[in-house]
């Protein structure tokens, strides 16, 4: 337990008040239109969505997760966190393509890229899945806060879960994405500053870099100091083939749309940027900050390991970075630290509340129930669905126990079978809605089968996660590729419109030639045939 | 850097070119070096600072390569965005 002095409470109360008021101040902007409530009017300079990318992906459970993998695997555990590198290519490939589509959400993008019944089924499916997924994320992040508050103040876990999410909901309900992004900027600055302070404080508390290195060497565990200490090509607990698989997933995944679960919040930030250039830089810079943040945490957790090297319980060593802050910072700064933790927490909560509501409002309510609803009505529906998501997240949160297990499953396995189709839908004109839909359905079944059901019945052994990924990718392709070829290509009118608007990269020659033939694009000699979209 | 195109017409900027492909190589490399450079620097290894410096240099080169093209794409697209938004709303309202 941690005891707060009056100065600690002062920091906490001032910070929470500032964050909530900062969000609520944008009430008038948020209610102007649907585009304001969910995309801040599509007019933000790059550094605002960049701060939001960074703040959103710094959640209460993130330092627990990073602590878990670094404490267990040493510095090579940093590569578990390197999945965010998908933004390295995405910022200049899929971000550009998606920003030009102007779709509010990825679900909406499906009906611009594809056409007919398949596209509508896909949109409905992705929207419904995203409403569920955002509630799920809200639940697990909220529960991480519940656990932290239990550790710090001995509060029952549900108190931390409900209290801070509810405070955050005040400004999300009032100002929508305007409130989210403005509070995110403030929270991002506070959180990054505190991550630097606490991590360096922890390193100093452990005696400084030389002492940490000496201590770890004396324990006979010098491999922990090497981020590239692989245990062999395929053998051991950290094989090189795992690392290469992760690099392929992360880096090549940047060419696709929807290759990572982080794509969905990023899609909202991309569309809120005022230009294509702003969208690219926001995604790149926000993720670069995440990469640096993870490295800061990694060295701090290494410092913690040098102080407490024999912890066996995952639940205990997942608290490594938090313990550095709460056990070593002086009185007065502890409250400042906790206020930053609250900032980290509510920046993630606010994003997922608004994002989940955007799928429920734009993709489900407006598109399928009330296509001609006014902006005023849609903003109110956005608020109502925000509230429903908040309440649903409390229910999910109370059902969850193990954070690391869920996160690794979600990051690695749940996207394995749709990773390649998510790229194909961007780079290959012939890939159609039925193929993509089939890949989703196949993945849902295959992931449970390959990861849990078949090993449980001893039909196959428990496979390493990198093998699970490749197996699911191949098995999935055996299902969705035949379906793609057995069904018709998308309607050429839709493809031409999409191509002219988004200019995707990859294999689009027949569509490009048709667009030139219709006079919508200039040919390679710069001549225009003349025509209408 | 004469081998890098600075002035782009709207049509040229809309096509994927060597500037894009170079950026696809540089960008993940910068992330990789940032991750390692930060770790090694915090552990007071000299090569950490060198790695960070290289990542900074590569970042500068990457922006020099891609920024003129991104500016050209953005300028041209802004002119068409209003029409595209109207199209989008028609699809949303089942009018198209």
Interface residues (C-beta under 8 A of the other chain):
Chain A: X75 X78 X82 X84 X85 X88 X89 X91 X92 X93 X96 X100 X102 X103 X108 X111 X112 X199 X200 X203 X209 X210 X212 X213 X225 X227 X250 X251 X254 X275 X276 X277 X278 X280 X284 X287 X288 X291 X292 X294 X295 X296 X298 X299 X362 X366 X367 X371 X372 X497 X501 X503 X505 X521 X522 X526 X533
Chain B: X11 X14 X15 X16 X20 X23 X24 X27 X28 X30 X31 X32 X34 X35 X36 X38 X39 X42 X43 X44 X66 X67 X70 X71 X73 X74 X77 X78 X81 X84 X85 X87 X88 X91 X92 X93 X94
